[in-house]
Amino acid sequence: MRPKPFIPVALDENLSYVRDQSESTVWHRCTMRALYADTDRSQVVYHANYLRYFEFGRASLMREAAYPYREIEESGYIYPIIEMSATYYRPLYYDDAMAIHTRPTELERVRLRFEYVITHIDSGDISCKGFTRHCATNTKGTPVEVDIKTALLWENFPS
C-alpha cells in the first residue's frame, strides 16, 4: 500500500516549517540520522524506535515554539500518551538521514493529538506516518484541562 504523496515546500529559510503541497498542511520539520543502536538484526530501524522519532519531532516543535516540555512539567502538567498509531511504508537503515515532520492537530478539553510523517531525506520517500494522543494531567496523574501555553501552540501554529 502506497501512502498519499508528501511534498514538503519550505516556508522559511532554515526549513523548520514546510507546507505539504498535496494536502496544503503545515508541518514543523527537524532532522536526524538513524543510529546503529536503532537497528535490529535485519539491519533496519526497529519499529518501536519510530516512537522515539515521534518524541524527537514533538520535543523539537515545542522547543522551537519557546515552550519546551521541561517547562510544561515544571508548571505542573504532564502529557502521557494514551493512544498511538504508526504505519510503516519504507524501512530506514543505519545512518539514513530522516526528516521528522510534526504538527499539532486535535485539541480537546483534556486531550491533544500530534501527527507525524517521517521521510527519507535522500529520496523523499515516506518511511512512516503516525500520531500520538495525549491526556493533560497534573503531577498526581489526575486529568486536567490542557494548560493555556500549550493551547496557544495550537492557536498559533502556522496554517
PANUMI-180787 format. One record per residue: residue number from 1; residue in three letters; x, y, z of N, C-alpha, C, O in turn. Coordinates in steps of 0.001 Angstrom, whole numbers, plus 500000, padded with zeros to 6 digits. Layout:
// residues N
n / res / n.x / n.y / n.z / ca.x / ca.y / ca.z / c.x / c.y / c.z / o.x / o.y / o.z
NUM / ALA / X / Y / Z / X / Y / Z / X / Y / Z / X / Y / Z .
...
//
This chain:
// residues 159
n / res / n.x / n.y / n.z / ca.x / ca.y / ca.z / c.x / c.y / c.z / o.x / o.y / o.z
1 / MET / 500842 / 498817 / 500000 / 500000 / 500000 / 500000 / 500887 / 501246 / 500000 / 501782 / 501389 / 500833 .
2 / ARG / 500630 / 502109 / 499086 / 501411 / 503337 / 498986 / 500670 / 504481 / 499676 / 499450 / 504600 / 499562 .
3 / PRO / 501421 / 505323 / 500393 / 500781 / 506490 / 501019 / 500528 / 507579 / 499993 / 501115 / 507579 / 498911 .
4 / LYS / 499645 / 508508 / 500344 / 499478 / 509704 / 499515 / 500824 / 510412 / 499445 / 501600 / 510348 / 500398 .
5 / PRO / 501112 / 511077 / 498349 / 502399 / 511799 / 498261 / 502503 / 512864 / 499352 / 501509 / 513479 / 499737 .
6 / PHE / 503707 / 513066 / 499833 / 504014 / 514116 / 500798 / 505061 / 514982 / 500118 / 506186 / 514540 / 499886 .
7 / ILE / 504686 / 516224 / 499797 / 505556 / 517103 / 499014 / 505820 / 518373 / 499838 / 505118 / 519372 / 499686 .
8 / PRO / 506844 / 518324 / 500717 / 507119 / 519483 / 501574 / 507845 / 520609 / 500843 / 508836 / 520380 / 500149 .
9 / VAL / 507340 / 521816 / 501009 / 507961 / 523011 / 500440 / 508240 / 523968 / 501601 / 507358 / 524232 / 502418 .
10 / ALA / 509448 / 524477 / 501669 / 509890 / 525314 / 502790 / 509057 / 526580 / 502932 / 508714 / 527236 / 501949 .
11 / LEU / 508741 / 526904 / 504182 / 508069 / 528173 / 504498 / 509049 / 529195 / 505059 / 508725 / 530379 / 505160 .
12 / ASP / 510250 / 528740 / 505427 / 511257 / 529648 / 505965 / 512641 / 529216 / 505490 / 512798 / 528152 / 504891 .
13 / GLU / 513636 / 530048 / 505762 / 514995 / 529797 / 505273 / 515622 / 528532 / 505828 / 516325 / 527824 / 505107 .
14 / ASN / 515380 / 528239 / 507091 / 516051 / 527101 / 507714 / 515232 / 525802 / 507645 / 515580 / 524823 / 508305 .
15 / LEU / 514180 / 525783 / 506874 / 513346 / 524590 / 506659 / 512663 / 524057 / 507911 / 512259 / 522894 / 507942 .
16 / SER / 512528 / 524884 / 508941 / 511897 / 524371 / 510152 / 510375 / 524241 / 510009 / 509745 / 523524 / 510787 .
17 / TYR / 509787 / 524917 / 509038 / 508368 / 524739 / 508737 / 508208 / 524522 / 507243 / 508819 / 525218 / 506431 .
18 / VAL / 507378 / 523546 / 506889 / 507137 / 523224 / 505484 / 505632 / 523094 / 505258 / 504871 / 522806 / 506182 .
19 / ARG / 505223 / 523312 / 504020 / 503826 / 523079 / 503632 / 503804 / 521880 / 502700 / 504524 / 521841 / 501701 .
20 / ASP / 502969 / 520898 / 503036 / 502780 / 519735 / 502168 / 501894 / 520182 / 501012 / 500726 / 520515 / 501213 .
21 / GLN / 502444 / 520190 / 499814 / 501713 / 520664 / 498639 / 500546 / 519751 / 498270 / 499608 / 520203 / 497613 .
22 / SER / 500576 / 518492 / 498670 / 499485 / 517592 / 498296 / 498230 / 517808 / 499143 / 497121 / 517569 / 498667 .
23 / GLU / 498390 / 518261 / 500397 / 497217 / 518483 / 501258 / 497155 / 519895 / 501824 / 496219 / 520234 / 502548 .
24 / SER / 498144 / 520718 / 501501 / 498214 / 522109 / 501941 / 498270 / 522254 / 503463 / 497783 / 523246 / 504006 .
25 / THR / 498856 / 521280 / 504151 / 499016 / 521349 / 505600 / 500431 / 521788 / 505940 / 501371 / 521514 / 505194 .
26 / VAL / 500579 / 522477 / 507079 / 501884 / 522957 / 507525 / 502413 / 522018 / 508601 / 501673 / 521553 / 509467 .
27 / TRP / 503700 / 521756 / 508523 / 504372 / 520844 / 509432 / 505653 / 521477 / 509960 / 506325 / 522225 / 509250 .
28 / HIS / 505983 / 521173 / 511205 / 507305 / 521503 / 511730 / 508248 / 520406 / 511249 / 507865 / 519237 / 511202 .
29 / ARG / 509481 / 520772 / 510891 / 510436 / 519800 / 510352 / 511733 / 519835 / 511147 / 512286 / 520906 / 511399 .
30 / CYS / 512213 / 518669 / 511538 / 513536 / 518534 / 512131 / 514196 / 517310 / 511501 / 513522 / 516492 / 510876 .
31 / THR / 515478 / 517189 / 511660 / 516183 / 516085 / 511017 / 517073 / 515354 / 512015 / 517484 / 515904 / 513037 .
32 / MET / 517354 / 514107 / 511687 / 518311 / 513311 / 512452 / 518724 / 512120 / 511592 / 518186 / 511908 / 510505 .
33 / ARG / 519671 / 511356 / 512085 / 520124 / 510142 / 511401 / 519819 / 508937 / 512275 / 519844 / 509017 / 513503 .
34 / ALA / 519534 / 507828 / 511623 / 519299 / 506584 / 512356 / 520624 / 506102 / 512947 / 521630 / 505997 / 512245 .
35 / LEU / 520606 / 505817 / 514226 / 521791 / 505299 / 514903 / 521908 / 503798 / 514696 / 520916 / 503122 / 514426 .
36 / TYR / 523119 / 503283 / 514824 / 523321 / 501836 / 514720 / 522483 / 501122 / 515784 / 521912 / 500061 / 515530 .
37 / ALA / 522417 / 501716 / 516977 / 521645 / 501125 / 518076 / 520145 / 501074 / 517785 / 519412 / 500348 / 518457 .
38 / ASP / 519682 / 501832 / 516797 / 518261 / 501841 / 516433 / 517874 / 500667 / 515539 / 516688 / 500407 / 515337 .
39 / THR / 518865 / 499957 / 515004 / 518569 / 498905 / 514035 / 518432 / 497548 / 514715 / 518928 / 497333 / 515821 .
40 / ASP / 517752 / 496646 / 514030 / 517570 / 495293 / 514553 / 518468 / 494313 / 513802 / 519340 / 494721 / 513034 .
41 / ARG / 518254 / 493049 / 514023 / 519098 / 492028 / 513413 / 519050 / 492060 / 511881 / 520016 / 491679 / 511220 .
42 / SER / 517941 / 492508 / 511329 / 517838 / 492588 / 509870 / 518418 / 493893 / 509322 / 518309 / 494171 / 508128 .
43 / GLN / 519032 / 494687 / 510195 / 519737 / 495920 / 509866 / 518823 / 497072 / 509445 / 519282 / 498039 / 508837 .
44 / VAL / 517542 / 496972 / 509766 / 516623 / 498092 / 509544 / 516276 / 498694 / 510898 / 516443 / 498051 / 511935 .
45 / VAL / 515793 / 499924 / 510882 / 515382 / 500560 / 512130 / 514230 / 499753 / 512723 / 513220 / 499504 / 512065 .
46 / TYR / 514404 / 499359 / 513958 / 513402 / 498578 / 514694 / 512130 / 499411 / 514842 / 512194 / 500604 / 515136 .
47 / HIS / 510981 / 498779 / 514640 / 509707 / 499501 / 514562 / 509427 / 500386 / 515773 / 508889 / 501481 / 515611 .
48 / ALA / 509771 / 499951 / 516968 / 509466 / 500730 / 518173 / 510267 / 502030 / 518238 / 509864 / 502968 / 518925 .
49 / ASN / 511379 / 502095 / 517541 / 512181 / 503312 / 517572 / 511502 / 504488 / 516884 / 511872 / 505640 / 517113 .
50 / TYR / 510515 / 504208 / 516045 / 509785 / 505310 / 515423 / 509042 / 506135 / 516477 / 508813 / 507328 / 516277 .
51 / LEU / 508668 / 505516 / 517586 / 508052 / 506277 / 518681 / 509049 / 507274 / 519261 / 508672 / 508386 / 519630 .
52 / ARG / 510317 / 506883 / 519343 / 511352 / 507814 / 519795 / 511499 / 508961 / 518800 / 511697 / 510109 / 519197 .
53 / TYR / 511404 / 508654 / 517515 / 511496 / 509703 / 516499 / 510292 / 510644 / 516598 / 510434 / 511855 / 516431 .
54 / PHE / 509110 / 510086 / 516869 / 507933 / 510933 / 517088 / 508207 / 511883 / 518254 / 507926 / 513078 / 518170 .
55 / GLU / 508759 / 511338 / 519346 / 509046 / 512171 / 520512 / 510065 / 513257 / 520172 / 509921 / 514400 / 520605 .
56 / PHE / 511088 / 512905 / 519403 / 512092 / 513888 / 518996 / 511428 / 515018 / 518198 / 511725 / 516192 / 518418 .
57 / GLY / 510540 / 514664 / 517283 / 509826 / 515672 / 516499 / 508953 / 516563 / 517361 / 508938 / 517783 / 517199 .
58 / ARG / 508227 / 515942 / 518277 / 507331 / 516685 / 519174 / 508132 / 517619 / 520076 / 507765 / 518782 / 520244 .
59 / ALA / 509220 / 517121 / 520658 / 510042 / 517945 / 521550 / 510704 / 519086 / 520780 / 510820 / 520196 / 521298 .
60 / SER / 511137 / 518821 / 519551 / 511745 / 519873 / 518730 / 510739 / 520966 / 518412 / 511062 / 522152 / 518473 .
61 / LEU / 509522 / 520566 / 518073 / 508462 / 521543 / 517788 / 508206 / 522401 / 519021 / 508158 / 523627 / 518921 .
62 / MET / 508044 / 521773 / 520176 / 507746 / 522517 / 521406 / 508902 / 523460 / 521769 / 508677 / 524605 / 522160 .
63 / ARG / 510123 / 522973 / 521638 / 511289 / 523806 / 521966 / 511356 / 525018 / 521034 / 511607 / 526139 / 521476 .
64 / GLU / 511129 / 524780 / 519744 / 511186 / 525885 / 518785 / 510035 / 526873 / 518989 / 510156 / 528048 / 518644 .
65 / ALA / 508932 / 526403 / 519544 / 507794 / 527276 / 519839 / 507989 / 528010 / 521169 / 507069 / 528659 / 521666 .
66 / ALA / 509199 / 527900 / 521744 / 509565 / 528573 / 523000 / 508794 / 528033 / 524199 / 508558 / 528761 / 525163 .
67 / TYR / 508404 / 526773 / 524147 / 507738 / 526156 / 525284 / 508192 / 524699 / 525398 / 507413 / 523779 / 525149 .
68 / PRO / 509468 / 524495 / 525779 / 509982 / 523131 / 525866 / 509226 / 522309 / 526911 / 508695 / 522837 / 527888 .
69 / TYR / 509199 / 521006 / 526668 / 508438 / 520107 / 527547 / 508892 / 520214 / 529002 / 508086 / 520037 / 529915 .
70 / ARG / 510159 / 520498 / 529219 / 510659 / 520664 / 530596 / 509870 / 521768 / 531314 / 509517 / 521614 / 532483 .
71 / GLU / 509594 / 522878 / 530622 / 508823 / 523971 / 531225 / 507383 / 523545 / 531499 / 506789 / 523950 / 532499 .
72 / ILE / 506834 / 522740 / 530620 / 505469 / 522235 / 530831 / 505424 / 521457 / 532139 / 504546 / 521683 / 532971 .
73 / GLU / 506373 / 520539 / 532319 / 506406 / 519737 / 533543 / 506676 / 520606 / 534768 / 506089 / 520383 / 535826 .
74 / GLU / 507559 / 521593 / 534632 / 507851 / 522482 / 535761 / 506630 / 523302 / 536162 / 506523 / 523729 / 537312 .
75 / SER / 505705 / 523525 / 535220 / 504495 / 524277 / 535552 / 503382 / 523363 / 536083 / 502264 / 523820 / 536324 .
76 / GLY / 503693 / 522069 / 536263 / 502747 / 521170 / 536912 / 501901 / 520312 / 535990 / 500953 / 519671 / 536444 .
77 / TYR / 502224 / 520286 / 534702 / 501458 / 519492 / 533736 / 502311 / 518360 / 533179 / 503515 / 518506 / 532969 .
78 / ILE / 501655 / 517237 / 532947 / 502295 / 516093 / 532304 / 501339 / 515621 / 531217 / 500122 / 515633 / 531404 .
79 / TYR / 501890 / 515207 / 530082 / 501074 / 514793 / 528939 / 501428 / 513364 / 528503 / 502096 / 513175 / 527486 .
80 / PRO / 500987 / 512370 / 529262 / 501291 / 510996 / 528859 / 500531 / 510614 / 527589 / 499437 / 511109 / 527316 .
81 / ILE / 501149 / 509720 / 526828 / 500497 / 509198 / 525629 / 499419 / 508216 / 526052 / 499667 / 507314 / 526852 .
82 / ILE / 498211 / 508400 / 525506 / 497113 / 507484 / 525810 / 496713 / 506655 / 524593 / 495980 / 505674 / 524716 .
83 / GLU / 497200 / 507055 / 523417 / 496912 / 506314 / 522193 / 497981 / 506673 / 521173 / 498446 / 507811 / 521123 .
84 / MET / 498364 / 505703 / 520364 / 499323 / 505987 / 519299 / 499079 / 505040 / 518148 / 498469 / 503982 / 518297 .
85 / SER / 499580 / 505456 / 516981 / 499481 / 504619 / 515795 / 500679 / 504921 / 514916 / 501159 / 506053 / 514856 .
86 / ALA / 501157 / 503881 / 514232 / 502246 / 504058 / 513273 / 502002 / 503115 / 512103 / 501705 / 501936 / 512290 .
87 / THR / 502132 / 503647 / 510906 / 502037 / 502855 / 509689 / 503368 / 502983 / 508975 / 503854 / 504088 / 508733 .
88 / TYR / 503954 / 501839 / 508640 / 505286 / 501802 / 508046 / 505191 / 501563 / 506547 / 504397 / 500744 / 506086 .
89 / TYR / 506016 / 502291 / 505790 / 505981 / 502191 / 504334 / 507317 / 501772 / 503729 / 507358 / 500913 / 502848 .
90 / ARG / 508399 / 502367 / 504193 / 509726 / 502087 / 503637 / 510711 / 502076 / 504797 / 510713 / 502998 / 505612 .
91 / PRO / 511548 / 501047 / 504885 / 512458 / 500979 / 506030 / 513551 / 502035 / 505976 / 513951 / 502497 / 504908 .
92 / LEU / 514013 / 502397 / 507153 / 515220 / 503200 / 507298 / 516318 / 502267 / 507781 / 516050 / 501303 / 508498 .
93 / TYR / 517552 / 502555 / 507389 / 518709 / 501754 / 507759 / 519683 / 502621 / 508556 / 519533 / 503841 / 508632 .
94 / TYR / 520679 / 501969 / 509146 / 521704 / 502679 / 509898 / 522246 / 503861 / 509092 / 522561 / 503726 / 507909 .
95 / ASP / 522348 / 504996 / 509734 / 522910 / 506248 / 509225 / 522061 / 506926 / 508154 / 522490 / 507930 / 507585 .
96 / ASP / 520871 / 506408 / 507864 / 519988 / 507113 / 506940 / 519565 / 508442 / 507565 / 519211 / 508503 / 508742 .
97 / ALA / 519608 / 509489 / 506770 / 519123 / 510801 / 507218 / 517617 / 510839 / 507035 / 517095 / 510456 / 505988 .
98 / MET / 516925 / 511305 / 508066 / 515468 / 511374 / 508011 / 514994 / 512769 / 508386 / 515652 / 513487 / 509140 .
99 / ALA / 513846 / 513136 / 507847 / 513157 / 514361 / 508250 / 511924 / 513917 / 509024 / 511156 / 513070 / 508567 .
100 / ILE / 511751 / 514498 / 510195 / 510593 / 514191 / 511035 / 509673 / 515401 / 510968 / 510026 / 516489 / 511422 .
101 / HIS / 508504 / 515204 / 510404 / 507507 / 516271 / 510260 / 506443 / 516059 / 511323 / 505891 / 514967 / 511455 .
102 / THR / 506162 / 517110 / 512077 / 505227 / 517023 / 513199 / 504261 / 518191 / 513115 / 504638 / 519303 / 512745 .
103 / ARG / 503010 / 517924 / 513462 / 502061 / 519041 / 513552 / 501015 / 518731 / 514606 / 500583 / 517587 / 514748 .
104 / PRO / 500608 / 519761 / 515351 / 499502 / 519591 / 516287 / 498197 / 519542 / 515501 / 497995 / 520338 / 514584 .
105 / THR / 497316 / 518618 / 515854 / 496050 / 518534 / 515114 / 494874 / 518785 / 516038 / 494380 / 519911 / 516097 .
106 / GLU / 494418 / 517797 / 516748 / 493217 / 517957 / 517581 / 493570 / 518522 / 518953 / 494574 / 518147 / 519559 .
107 / LEU / 492736 / 519417 / 519420 / 492859 / 519960 / 520770 / 491485 / 519891 / 521404 / 490541 / 520530 / 520942 .
108 / GLU / 491383 / 519107 / 522467 / 490134 / 518968 / 523215 / 490356 / 519530 / 524607 / 491429 / 520057 / 524902 .
109 / ARG / 489366 / 519425 / 525453 / 489469 / 519998 / 526794 / 490643 / 519417 / 527579 / 491411 / 520168 / 528182 .
110 / VAL / 490793 / 518092 / 527580 / 491869 / 517462 / 528342 / 492807 / 516617 / 527475 / 493750 / 516016 / 527989 .
111 / ARG / 492557 / 516568 / 526178 / 493382 / 515741 / 525293 / 493878 / 516545 / 524101 / 493273 / 517537 / 523695 .
112 / LEU / 494995 / 516086 / 523557 / 495534 / 516696 / 522351 / 496204 / 515617 / 521512 / 496503 / 514523 / 521991 .
113 / ARG / 496431 / 515956 / 520248 / 496981 / 514980 / 519309 / 498015 / 515630 / 518401 / 497849 / 516765 / 517954 .
114 / PHE / 499081 / 514890 / 518138 / 500107 / 515269 / 517175 / 500109 / 514241 / 516055 / 499863 / 513058 / 516290 .
115 / GLU / 500387 / 514694 / 514837 / 500575 / 513787 / 513710 / 502014 / 513895 / 513235 / 502675 / 514914 / 513431 .
116 / TYR / 502493 / 512814 / 512598 / 503887 / 512728 / 512178 / 503992 / 512112 / 510788 / 503205 / 511241 / 510417 .
117 / VAL / 504974 / 512577 / 510031 / 505383 / 511944 / 508784 / 506906 / 511920 / 508818 / 507548 / 512962 / 508950 .
118 / ILE / 507476 / 510728 / 508700 / 508929 / 510590 / 508669 / 509323 / 510219 / 507250 / 508840 / 509236 / 506688 .
119 / THR / 510216 / 511029 / 506680 / 510650 / 510780 / 505304 / 512153 / 510544 / 505255 / 512906 / 511029 / 506100 .
120 / HIS / 512562 / 509799 / 504260 / 513973 / 509570 / 503973 / 514452 / 510816 / 503231 / 513912 / 511152 / 502177 .
121 / ILE / 515454 / 511501 / 503766 / 515866 / 512773 / 503184 / 516367 / 512624 / 501747 / 516021 / 513435 / 500887 .
122 / ASP / 517169 / 511608 / 501479 / 517759 / 511475 / 500140 / 516722 / 511222 / 499059 / 516806 / 511800 / 497976 .
123 / SER / 515745 / 510366 / 499336 / 514754 / 510007 / 498309 / 513444 / 510776 / 498438 / 512702 / 510912 / 497466 .
124 / GLY / 513159 / 511279 / 499641 / 511871 / 511912 / 499893 / 510764 / 510912 / 500159 / 509630 / 511312 / 500425 .
125 / ASP / 511063 / 509613 / 500094 / 510048 / 508576 / 500335 / 509554 / 508630 / 501773 / 510315 / 508921 / 502695 .
126 / ILE / 508277 / 508348 / 501949 / 507704 / 508266 / 503288 / 508119 / 506943 / 503905 / 507930 / 505874 / 503325 .
127 / SER / 508688 / 507044 / 505093 / 509088 / 505854 / 505831 / 507986 / 505434 / 506803 / 507711 / 504245 / 506959 .
128 / CYS / 507366 / 506401 / 507447 / 506359 / 506098 / 508469 / 505430 / 507302 / 508643 / 505852 / 508453 / 508531 .
129 / LYS / 504176 / 507013 / 508914 / 503197 / 508036 / 509300 / 502568 / 507572 / 510605 / 502426 / 506373 / 510847 .
130 / GLY / 502194 / 508531 / 511442 / 501555 / 508131 / 512685 / 500996 / 509299 / 513463 / 501004 / 510444 / 513011 .
131 / PHE / 500506 / 508971 / 514661 / 500007 / 510003 / 515566 / 500201 / 509550 / 517002 / 500354 / 508363 / 517290 .
132 / THR / 500191 / 510536 / 517895 / 500114 / 510260 / 519336 / 499017 / 511140 / 519907 / 498885 / 512307 / 519538 .
133 / ARG / 498231 / 510566 / 520812 / 497202 / 511323 / 521529 / 497634 / 511346 / 522996 / 498063 / 510333 / 523549 .
134 / HIS / 497510 / 512519 / 523610 / 497983 / 512728 / 524974 / 496844 / 513242 / 525839 / 495917 / 513887 / 525350 .
135 / CYS / 496925 / 512948 / 527133 / 495954 / 513459 / 528106 / 496688 / 514406 / 529041 / 497756 / 514070 / 529552 .
136 / ALA / 496134 / 515565 / 529265 / 496715 / 516508 / 530220 / 496426 / 516001 / 531627 / 495281 / 515704 / 531966 .
137 / THR / 497477 / 515903 / 532444 / 497302 / 515504 / 533840 / 498128 / 516430 / 534719 / 499049 / 517105 / 534258 .
138 / ASN / 497772 / 516441 / 535996 / 498628 / 517133 / 536948 / 499707 / 516150 / 537410 / 499761 / 515023 / 536917 .
139 / THR / 500546 / 516551 / 538328 / 501654 / 515700 / 538745 / 501190 / 514463 / 539516 / 501969 / 513530 / 539715 .
140 / LYS / 499934 / 514448 / 539950 / 499382 / 513264 / 540633 / 498729 / 512300 / 539659 / 498260 / 511233 / 540056 .
141 / GLY / 498695 / 512676 / 538364 / 498102 / 511804 / 537360 / 496614 / 512011 / 537147 / 495976 / 511235 / 536435 .
142 / THR / 496057 / 513041 / 537753 / 494643 / 513349 / 537593 / 494437 / 514156 / 536308 / 495127 / 515154 / 536102 .
143 / PRO / 493501 / 513746 / 535436 / 493241 / 514537 / 534226 / 492819 / 515966 / 534568 / 492026 / 516195 / 535482 .
144 / VAL / 493367 / 516922 / 533811 / 493063 / 518347 / 533987 / 492931 / 518971 / 532604 / 493251 / 518345 / 531595 .
145 / GLU / 492458 / 520205 / 532571 / 492383 / 520912 / 531284 / 493779 / 521172 / 530735 / 494730 / 521373 / 531491 .
146 / VAL / 493889 / 521167 / 529419 / 495150 / 521486 / 528751 / 495584 / 522878 / 529205 / 494771 / 523801 / 529266 .
147 / ASP / 496869 / 523021 / 529522 / 497341 / 524313 / 530009 / 497280 / 525372 / 528908 / 497306 / 525057 / 527718 .
148 / ILE / 497200 / 526619 / 529328 / 496993 / 527748 / 528407 / 498122 / 527876 / 527390 / 497859 / 528110 / 526211 .
149 / LYS / 499382 / 527726 / 527825 / 500502 / 527896 / 526891 / 500499 / 526812 / 525815 / 500822 / 527085 / 524658 .
150 / THR / 500140 / 525589 / 526186 / 500060 / 524513 / 525192 / 498911 / 524791 / 524231 / 499055 / 524596 / 523024 .
151 / ALA / 497781 / 525242 / 524747 / 496648 / 525583 / 523882 / 497029 / 526690 / 522895 / 496562 / 526696 / 521756 .
152 / LEU / 497866 / 527613 / 523328 / 498325 / 528687 / 522438 / 499170 / 528149 / 521289 / 499168 / 528721 / 520198 .
153 / LEU / 499890 / 527057 / 521523 / 500663 / 526453 / 520441 / 499728 / 526029 / 519318 / 500030 / 526244 / 518144 .
154 / TRP / 498593 / 525427 / 519669 / 497618 / 525028 / 518645 / 497065 / 526253 / 517923 / 496908 / 526248 / 516702 .
155 / GLU / 496773 / 527294 / 518685 / 496217 / 528520 / 518095 / 497205 / 529203 / 517162 / 496822 / 529711 / 516108 .
156 / ASN / 498482 / 529214 / 517552 / 499494 / 529988 / 516822 / 500285 / 529182 / 515805 / 501149 / 529731 / 515122 .
157 / PHE / 500005 / 527893 / 515693 / 500741 / 527075 / 514731 / 500420 / 527566 / 513322 / 499252 / 527798 / 513007 .
158 / PRO / 501428 / 527727 / 512470 / 501171 / 528248 / 511117 / 500124 / 527432 / 510364 / 500070 / 526208 / 510488 .
159 / SER / 499306 / 528112 / 509592 / 498286 / 527387 / 508827 / 498476 / 527603 / 507332 / 497711 / 527071 / 506529 .
//
